[in-house]
Amino acid sequence: MAFGPRLQARILSFVASLRARGADVDRPVLYAVYGNDIMARLARIHAHPERDGPHGMLVVALRGRTPAYVRCAFADNGETLLCDACAGAYPQEPNVPRRPVSAAMEEALKNAGYWLDQASGRFIFNYEIGPNPDSDVWGGVSVAVLKPLIDVFGAHARSRIDITAPLVPG
């Protein structure tokens, strides 16, 4: 019987909470449930000939009262991965300006490895990919994608998180 990611996260969270007795169980649960999917999809997107095109992106969106998302896209013929972390729902509503970012949130995003790109006003994480990427490369990226959702935007094991990748659906 196959379980969806949200049910997997709830089961793992419950089991971990029984063993941890108050320890932070959300981070390892989220990495276990969503990290592998992010790694696999990024590797498949990178191998796709249209990876640098408009559909070669991966979006990990946190749903709920405080929505946020991290969007990643390849550039430079797959040698660079640019990710941006955004507060607000994905996809962004047309004609709705982005939510302003507080100083505390900006500092938290910097601590998560994202910096403010002055030209675009977006918080960017730049990941350089070598000529022969292996699975370790994608594991590091999956952590960089989930870190702001957990540390800055408050994702936890029971959060609703959707992963979208037009070139490599589900």
Residue, then its C-alpha position, 0 to 999 in steps of 0.5 A: m500500500a502506497f502512502g502519500p507524502r503528507l501521511q508519511a510525514r504524519i506517521l514518521s512524526f508520530v513515531a519519532s515523537l514517541r521516541a524523541r520525547g520533545a526533541d525537534v522531529d520535524r526537520p528529519v521527517l521533512y528531509a526524509v519525506y520530501g528530500n528524496d523526491i526533490m533529489a530525484r526530480l532535480a536529477r531528472i530535470h538536469a538530465h532533460p534537454e529542456r532543463d534551461g527552458p521555461h518548464g525546467m523548474l522545480v517548485v516546493a510550495l508550503r500551503g496553509r496560513t503562512p504560504a511560501y515557496v522555493r522555486c529552482a531553475f537551471a541556467d548556463n546549460g545546467e551548470t548553475l541552479l538558481c533558487d529563490a525563496c518567496a513568502g506568499a502563495y504559489p503560483q503568485e496571483p496576478n496583479v498582487p504585489r509580493r508581501p514585504v519581508s521584515a528585517a527578521m525574515e531577511e536575516a533568517l533567509k540569510n542564515a538559510g543561505y539566501w541573499l537579497d538580489q538587489a536587481s530583482g528583490r528576490f532572495i536567491f540561493n545560487y548552487e554551482i553544479g560540476p560537470n559530472p553531478d552525482s547524487d550528493v549534489w542533489g542531496g545538498v540542494s534538497v537541504a537548501v530548498l527545505k531549509p528556508l521552508i522549515d527555518v523561516f516559514g515554519a514548515h513542520a511534519r504536518s504541513r501541506i507541501d506540494i512539489t511541482a516540476p512541469l518537465v518531470p511530473g509526480 
